[in-house]
């Protein structure tokens, strides 16, 4: 068991899971407090590092791309106080931090965990129901429906339409952007039947964000929705290949170029059979049809 306890939080590792518990220090942001304890399985990790500094160091967990819906939606745009996978370490605990890093790295090597992206979420996302208020509105999600409601600061043309409620099944895209400089941020939902290119200030399916401390909480709503949508890296199984048509009676013999194409087709059929897409019967039928054309 490896453990490091700091004002910023507590991390423990039992050989299989890194448990991340936020601390009570004022530097811990609202997003981390709202998430609470996280259990990060070893299979979700791409790496870990410790970065020493003059006043304090930092432990950083690096997750595999696609493993966590929160990271999938925020795309490295969370500030340090909101990032649950960073831990500020006092300089007198450097040795403990380095021991923690070695323990996790050794486990990753022993289990031969790949660092590449993954096609399924290994982190569950924020607990439901989830609600956040920031900018010009409030967003709520119960697992099936999203509700956007407005406050007194909402643009009149947007607020006049009242609150918006729509089903998860109607959402085809979710975007969370923090404010940057003079540019406001947004939580935006793209609906299948209601496309819009309007700025978030006027878009009834977006919450405009102005850069205040509660803005990251909107990322929790976004992550909860994304966690229940199809994974962006999941690939649908290719449809079974249709058996090749037999040559019509009396057809002229194929030329050399056609023969090369037919031979390539035979190899493809063999690969489809080996991968289980074609049954033996389907493979045999398609093979005989091709052989008749050679």
VOBAMAR-36815 format. One line per 4 residues: number of its first residue (from 0); their letters; for each residue x negated, y negated, z of N, C-alpha, C. Coordinates in steps of 0.2 Angstrom, whole numbers, m for minus. Layout:
// residues N
NUM> a> X:Y:Z:X:Y:Z:X:Y:Z | ...
// end
This chain:
// residues 294
0> xxxx> m4:6:0:0:0:0:m4:m6:0 | m3:m11:m5:m7:m17:m5:m2:m23:m4 | m3:m28:0:1:m33:2:m2:m39:3 | 1:m45:1:m2:m51:2:4:m56:4
4> xxxx> 3:m59:10:8:m64:13:6:m71:13 | 10:m75:9:8:m82:9:14:m86:10 | 13:m93:11:19:m97:12:23:m97:6 | 20:m96:0:23:m97:m6:28:m90:m8
8> xxxx> 26:m85:m4:30:m79:m5:26:m73:m3 | 28:m67:m3:25:m61:m1:26:m56:m7 | 20:m53:m9:20:m47:m14:17:m41:m11 | 20:m35:m12:18:m29:m10:18:m24:m16
12> xxxx> 14:m19:m16:13:m14:m21:12:m7:m18 | 17:m3:m20:16:4:m17:14:9:m22 | 11:7:m27:9:12:m32:13:13:m38 | 20:11:m37:25:11:m42:28:5:m44
16> xxxx> 29:1:m39:33:m5:m39:30:m11:m36 | 30:m17:m39:28:m23:m36:34:m27:m34 | 34:m28:m27:40:m32:m24:38:m39:m23 | 42:m43:m26:41:m50:m26:46:m54:m22
20> xxxx> 44:m57:m16:49:m60:m11:47:m67:m11 | 51:m72:m13:50:m79:m12:49:m81:m5 | 44:m86:m4:43:m89:3:48:m95:4 | 47:m98:10:52:m103:12:48:m110:11
24> xxxx> 42:m110:8:39:m116:7:43:m121:3 | 42:m127:4:45:m132:0:43:m132:m8 | 38:m129:m9:35:m128:m16:39:m123:m20 | 43:m119:m17:47:m114:m20:53:m117:m23
28> xxxx> 54:m116:m29:60:m119:m33:66:m116:m32 | 72:m119:m34:78:m116:m33:79:m110:m37 | 76:m109:m43:77:m103:m47:74:m97:m43 | 68:m98:m40:65:m92:m36:69:m90:m30
32> xxxx> 72:m95:m27:76:m94:m21:82:m90:m23 | 85:m92:m28:92:m89:m31:91:m82:m33 | 85:m81:m36:84:m74:m38:83:m69:m32 | 79:m72:m27:78:m68:m21:73:m62:m23
36> xxxx> 73:m57:m19:68:m52:m20:68:m48:m27 | 63:m47:m30:62:m44:m37:58:m37:m36 | 61:m32:m39:57:m26:m39:54:m25:m46 | 48:m25:m47:45:m25:m54:42:m18:m55
40> xxxx> 45:m14:m59:42:m7:m60:35:m7:m64 | 31:m3:m62:24:m3:m65:25:m3:m73 | 30:1:m76:31:1:m83:32:m5:m86 | 34:m10:m82:36:m17:m85:30:m22:m85
44> xxxx> 24:m19:m82:19:m24:m82:14:m23:m88 | 11:m29:m90:6:m29:m95:m1:m30:m92 | m1:m33:m86:m7:m35:m83:m6:m39:m77 | m11:m41:m73:m11:m45:m67:m18:m49:m67
48> xxxx> m18:m55:m64:m24:m58:m64:m24:m63:m57 | m30:m65:m55:m31:m69:m50:m35:m75:m52 | m33:m81:m51:m36:m87:m54:m38:m91:m48 | m45:m91:m46:m47:m96:m40:m46:m103:m42
52> xxxx> m46:m107:m37:m45:m114:m38:m49:m118:m32 | m49:m125:m33:m53:m128:m27:m49:m128:m21 | m42:m130:m21:m38:m130:m15:m35:m123:m14 | m33:m120:m19:m29:m113:m19:m30:m110:m25
56> xxxx> m29:m103:m25:m29:m99:m31:m22:m97:m33 | m21:m93:m38:m15:m91:m41:m15:m83:m43 | m11:m80:m40:m9:m73:m43:m4:m73:m48 | m5:m70:m54:0:m70:m59:1:m63:m62
60> xxxx> 7:m61:m62:9:m55:m65:11:m57:m72 | 9:m52:m77:11:m53:m84:15:m47:m86 | 21:m49:m88:26:m43:m90:25:m42:m97 | 27:m36:m99:27:m34:m106:33:m38:m109
64> xxxx> 31:m40:m116:36:m44:m119:42:m40:m120 | 48:m42:m118:54:m39:m119:57:m35:m113 | 53:m35:m108:54:m31:m102:59:m35:m97 | 59:m42:m97:63:m46:m93:67:m51:m96
68> xxxx> 74:m51:m96:78:m55:m99:77:m63:m97 | 75:m64:m91:73:m71:m89:67:m73:m93 | 62:m70:m94:56:m72:m98:58:m72:m105 | 62:m68:m107:64:m68:m114:68:m74:m116
72> xxxx> 72:m77:m111:75:m83:m113:71:m89:m111 | 67:m89:m107:63:m95:m105:57:m96:m109 | 54:m91:m111:48:m91:m116:42:m95:m113 | 40:m94:m107:34:m98:m104:36:m105:m103
76> xxxx> 42:m107:m103:44:m114:m102:46:m116:m94 | 46:m111:m90:47:m112:m83:41:m116:m80 | 43:m121:m75:38:m124:m72:35:m119:m66 | 30:m121:m63:26:m117:m58:31:m115:m52
80> xxxx> 35:m120:m50:39:m119:m44:44:m114:m46 | 46:m113:m52:52:m109:m54:50:m102:m56 | 43:m101:m58:41:m95:m61:40:m90:m55 | 44:m84:m55:44:m79:m50:38:m75:m50
84> xxxx> 34:m75:m56:28:m71:m56:22:m74:m55 | 22:m80:m52:16:m83:m49:16:m84:m42 | 10:m83:m39:10:m84:m31:4:m88:m30 | 5:m94:m26:0:m98:m24:m4:m95:m18
88> xxxx> m10:m94:m18:m14:m90:m13:m19:m95:m10 | m19:m96:m3:m24:m100:0:m31:m97:m1 | m36:m101:m1:m43:m99:m2:m46:m94:3 | m43:m94:9:m46:m89:14:m43:m82:13
92> xxxx> m38:m81:8:m35:m75:6:m37:m72:0 | m43:m75:m3:m45:m73:m10:m47:m66:m10 | m50:m63:m5:m52:m56:m5:m46:m52:m5 | m40:m54:m1:m34:m50:m2:m31:m50:m9
96> xxxx> m31:m56:m12:m28:m56:m18:m32:m52:m23 | m39:m52:m23:m43:m48:m27:m42:m40:m26 | m41:m38:m20:m39:m31:m18:m32:m30:m22 | m28:m34:m21:m21:m33:m24:m21:m32:m31
100> xxxx> m25:m36:m35:m26:m36:m42:m29:m29:m44 | m34:m27:m40:m38:m20:m42:m33:m15:m41 | m28:m15:m36:m24:m9:m34:m19:m9:m40 | m16:m14:m43:m11:m14:m48:m15:m12:m55
104> xxxx> m21:m15:m56:m24:m13:m62:m26:m6:m62 | m28:m3:m57:m30:4:m56:m24:8:m58 | m18:6:m55:m12:10:m57:m10:10:m64 | m11:4:m67:m9:3:m74:m14:8:m78
108> xxxx> m20:8:m76:m25:13:m80:m23:20:m79 | m22:22:m73:m21:29:m71:m14:31:m75 | m9:27:m75:m3:29:m78:m3:27:m86 | m8:24:m88:m9:23:m95:m3:19:m98
112> xxxx> m1:14:m94:5:9:m96:2:5:m102 | 6:5:m108:4:1:m114:6:m6:m112 | 2:m11:m115:3:m18:m114:8:m21:m119 | 9:m17:m124:13:m20:m129:21:m21:m128
116> xxxx> 24:m24:m132:31:m26:m131:36:m20:m131 | 41:m21:m127:46:m15:m126:53:m16:m129 | 57:m11:m131:63:m12:m134:69:m11:m129 | 68:m12:m123:73:m12:m118:71:m16:m112
120> xxxx> 76:m18:m108:75:m22:m102:74:m17:m96 | 68:m19:m93:66:m15:m87:68:m19:m81 | 69:m25:m81:72:m29:m76:79:m30:m77 | 83:m30:m72:91:m30:m73:93:m37:m74
124> xxxx> 90:m43:m73:92:m49:m74:96:m52:m68 | 98:m58:m67:101:m61:m61:108:m57:m60 | 109:m57:m53:115:m53:m51:121:m57:m53 | 127:m53:m54:133:m56:m56:138:m56:m50
128> xxxx> 143:m61:m50:143:m67:m54:138:m72:m53 | 137:m76:m58:132:m81:m58:135:m88:m60 | 133:m93:m56:136:m100:m58:130:m105:m57 | 130:m110:m61:125:m115:m60:128:m122:m63
132> xxxx> 126:m127:m59:128:m134:m61:122:m138:m62 | 122:m141:m68:116:m146:m69:118:m150:m75 | 115:m156:m76:116:m160:m82:123:m162:m82 | 127:m161:m88:134:m163:m89:139:m158:m88
136> xxxx> 137:m152:m85:142:m147:m84:140:m141:m79 | 145:m136:m79:144:m130:m75:145:m124:m79 | 140:m120:m78:141:m113:m82:142:m107:m78 | 147:m103:m79:148:m97:m75:149:m91:m79
140> xxxx> 146:m85:m77:147:m79:m81:148:m73:m76 | 153:m69:m77:156:m64:m73:154:m57:m76 | 150:m57:m81:149:m50:m84:153:m49:m91 | 158:m53:m91:163:m52:m97:164:m58:m101
144> xxxx> 165:m64:m97:167:m70:m100:162:m76:m97 | 161:m81:m101:157:m87:m100:162:m92:m99 | 161:m97:m94:165:m102:m93:161:m109:m93 | 162:m114:m97:159:m120:m96:164:m125:m95
148> xxxx> 162:m129:m89:167:m135:m87:162:m141:m86 | 166:m147:m86:162:m153:m87:163:m157:m81 | 158:m162:m80:159:m167:m75:160:m174:m77 | 160:m179:m73:161:m186:m75:156:m189:m79
152> xxxx> 150:m186:m80:145:m188:m84:145:m186:m91 | 150:m181:m92:150:m178:m99:152:m183:m104 | 150:m183:m110:152:m187:m116:160:m186:m117 | 163:m192:m117:171:m191:m118:173:m187:m123
156> xxxx> 170:m187:m129:173:m183:m134:172:m175:m133 | 167:m174:m129:166:m167:m127:170:m165:m121 | 171:m169:m117:175:m167:m111:183:m167:m112 | 185:m171:m118:192:m171:m119:195:m165:m121
160> xxxx> 191:m160:m124:193:m153:m126:194:m149:m120 | 192:m151:m114:193:m147:m108:188:m141:m107 | 188:m137:m102:183:m132:m101:184:m127:m107 | 178:m123:m108:178:m118:m113:177:m111:m110
164> xxxx> 181:m107:m112:180:m100:m109:180:m95:m115 | 174:m91:m116:174:m86:m121:171:m80:m119 | 172:m75:m123:170:m68:m121:162:m67:m123 | 159:m63:m119:152:m61:m121:152:m58:m128
168> xxxx> 157:m54:m130:157:m51:m136:156:m56:m142 | 158:m62:m141:158:m67:m146:152:m71:m146 | 147:m70:m142:141:m73:m142:136:m70:m146 | 133:m73:m151:128:m70:m155:121:m73:m153
172> xxxx> 120:m79:m150:114:m81:m148:114:m86:m142 | 109:m86:m138:109:m90:m132:102:m93:m132 | 102:m100:m130:96:m104:m130:96:m108:m124 | 90:m108:m120:89:m112:m114:82:m116:m116
176> xxxx> 83:m123:m116:77:m127:m117:77:m132:m111 | 71:m133:m108:71:m138:m102:69:m145:m106 | 71:m150:m102:69:m157:m105:62:m158:m106 | 60:m162:m111:53:m163:m112:52:m170:m114
180> xxxx> 48:m174:m110:47:m181:m112:54:m184:m112 | 55:m188:m118:61:m191:m119:67:m187:m122 | 65:m180:m123:70:m176:m126:74:m172:m120 | 80:m172:m120:84:m168:m116:84:m161:m117
184> xxxx> 85:m157:m112:86:m150:m113:93:m148:m114 | 94:m141:m114:101:m138:m115:101:m131:m114 | 107:m129:m112:109:m122:m112:114:m121:m117 | 113:m118:m123:117:m118:m129:119:m110:m130
188> xxxx> 126:m110:m132:128:m103:m134:130:m104:m141 | 128:m99:m145:130:m99:m152:135:m93:m153 | 141:m95:m155:147:m91:m156:148:m88:m163 | 150:m82:m164:150:m79:m170:155:m83:m175
192> xxxx> 161:m85:m172:166:m89:m177:166:m96:m176 | 161:m99:m172:161:m106:m170:154:m109:m171 | 151:m109:m177:145:m111:m178:145:m119:m177 | 139:m122:m174:139:m129:m173:132:m131:m174
196> xxxx> 131:m137:m176:124:m140:m176:124:m147:m173 | 129:m148:m169:130:m154:m165:125:m154:m159 | 122:m160:m158:118:m160:m152:121:m158:m145 | 118:m156:m140:121:m153:m134:125:m158:m131
200> xxxx> 124:m164:m132:128:m170:m129:135:m169:m131 | 136:m167:m138:143:m167:m141:146:m160:m142 | 141:m155:m141:143:m148:m142:147:m145:m136 | 153:m143:m137:157:m140:m132:155:m133:m130
204> xxxx> 150:m130:m133:147:m124:m131:140:m124:m128 | 138:m131:m126:132:m132:m124:132:m136:m117 | 128:m135:m113:127:m140:m107:120:m144:m108 | 121:m150:m108:115:m155:m109:111:m155:m102
208> xxxx> 105:m155:m102:101:m155:m96:96:m161:m97 | 95:m164:m91:92:m171:m91:85:m171:m87 | 83:m165:m85:76:m165:m82:76:m165:m74 | 82:m164:m71:82:m164:m64:81:m157:m61
212> xxxx> 80:m156:m55:77:m150:m52:82:m144:m52 | 88:m145:m54:93:m139:m54:93:m137:m61 | 90:m140:m66:90:m137:m73:88:m130:m74 | 83:m128:m70:81:m121:m71:86:m116:m69
216> xxxx> 91:m118:m65:96:m113:m63:100:m111:m69 | 101:m116:m74:104:m114:m80:101:m108:m84 | 95:m107:m83:91:m101:m86:94:m95:m83 | 96:m95:m76:99:m89:m73:105:m87:m77
220> xxxx> 109:m91:m79:115:m90:m82:114:m87:m89 | 109:m90:m92:107:m88:m99:104:m81:m99 | 100:m80:m94:96:m73:m93:102:m68:m91 | 107:m69:m87:112:m64:m86:116:m62:m92
224> xxxx> 117:m67:m96:121:m66:m103:116:m62:m107 | 110:m64:m108:105:m60:m113:104:m53:m110 | 104:m52:m104:103:m45:m101:108:m40:m103 | 114:m43:m105:120:m39:m107:122:m39:m114
228> xxxx> 117:m42:m118:118:m42:m126:113:m37:m128 | 113:m35:m135:109:m30:m138:102:m33:m137 | 97:m28:m136:90:m30:m135:87:m33:m142 | 84:m38:m142:81:m41:m148:76:m36:m152
232> xxxx> 73:m32:m148:68:m28:m151:70:m21:m152 | 77:m19:m151:79:m13:m152:81:m12:m159 | 79:m6:m162:80:m5:m169:86:0:m170 | 90:m1:m174:96:4:m175:93:9:m179
236> xxxx> 95:15:m178:92:21:m182:94:21:m189 | 90:22:m194:91:21:m201:97:27:m203 | 101:25:m207:107:29:m209:104:35:m213 | 107:41:m213:104:47:m216:104:45:m224
240> xxxx> 99:48:m227:98:47:m234:103:51:m238 | 106:48:m243:111:52:m247:107:57:m251 | 109:63:m252:106:68:m256:105:65:m264 | 99:66:m266:98:64:m273:103:68:m278
244> xxxx> 105:64:m283:110:67:m288:106:71:m293 | 110:77:m294:107:81:m299:107:78:m306 | 102:80:m310:102:78:m317:108:80:m321 | 111:76:m325:117:78:m329:115:83:m334
248> xxxx> 119:88:m336:117:93:m341:115:90:m347 | 110:92:m350:108:90:m357:104:83:m356 | 102:81:m350:98:75:m349:91:77:m352 | 88:72:m355:81:73:m357:76:74:m351
252> xxxx> 71:77:m353:66:78:m347:63:72:m345 | 61:71:m338:58:65:m335:51:64:m338 | 49:58:m338:43:56:m340:38:57:m334 | 31:55:m335:27:56:m330:28:51:m324
256> xxxx> 30:45:m325:32:40:m320:38:42:m316 | 43:45:m319:48:48:m316:46:54:m311 | 42:58:m314:39:63:m310:36:61:m303 | 32:56:m304:29:53:m298:34:50:m293
260> xxxx> 39:47:m295:44:45:m291:48:50:m287 | 49:56:m291:53:62:m288:48:65:m283 | 42:65:m284:37:68:m279:37:64:m273 | 37:58:m274:37:53:m268:44:54:m264
264> xxxx> 49:55:m268:56:56:m265:56:63:m261 | 52:68:m263:52:74:m260:48:73:m253 | 43:69:m253:39:68:m247:43:64:m242 | 47:59:m244:51:56:m240:57:60:m237
268> xxxx> 59:65:m241:64:69:m238:61:74:m232 | 55:76:m234:52:80:m229:51:76:m222 | 49:70:m223:48:66:m217:55:65:m213 | 60:64:m217:67:63:m214:69:69:m210
272> xxxx> 67:75:m213:69:81:m210:65:82:m203 | 58:80:m203:54:81:m198:56:76:m192 | 59:70:m194:61:66:m189:68:67:m186 | 72:72:m189:78:74:m187:84:71:m190
276> xxxx> 83:66:m195:88:62:m198:92:67:m203 | 88:71:m206:92:76:m211:92:83:m207 | 97:87:m208:98:94:m206:94:98:m211 | 93:104:m209:90:109:m214:94:110:m220
280> xxxx> 101:110:m219:105:111:m225:105:105:m230 | 105:99:m227:105:93:m231:98:92:m234 | 93:94:m231:86:94:m234:86:99:m240 | 88:105:m239:88:110:m244:92:108:m250
284> xxxx> 98:105:m249:102:103:m255:99:97:m259 | 96:92:m255:93:87:m259:86:89:m262 | 83:93:m259:77:96:m262:78:99:m269 | 83:104:m269:85:108:m275:87:103:m280
288> xxxx> 91:97:m279:93:93:m284:87:89:m287 | 82:88:m283:76:84:m286:72:89:m290 | 71:95:m287:67:100:m291:70:102:m298 | 77:101:m299:80:102:m305:78:97:m310
292> xx> 76:91:m308:74:86:m312:67:86:m314 | 63:90:m311:55:90:m312:54:94:m319
// end
